[in-house]
Amino acid sequence: MQLFSSLEWGDGDTVVGSRRVISDGLVCSYIADIGVMEEYRGKGVGSALMRETLKHTTLYTNSFKGCNSHY
C-alpha cells in the first residue's frame, strides 16, 4: 500500500508553503519536499508543516553526522 500526501499552508488565497510525503501508511514515510515562499521563511510555516507531518509518522533521517538537529 502506498499513500501520497500533500499539505499546503496558506495566507488568505495565497499558498505560501507546501510539503509532499510518500508513505506506506504504517511505518515508513519519505518527505519528498517541503517549500516555503521566500518572504514567509523564518515565520514558522515550515515548522508547522513538519509538526503536522510528524503527527502521522516517525522521523528517521539519512543525513551527515551532526545534522539531525537541523531537521
Secondary structure by P-SEA (a helix, b strand, c coil): cbbbbbbbbbcccccccbbbbbcccccccccccccccccccccaaaaaaaaaaaacbbbbbbccccccccc
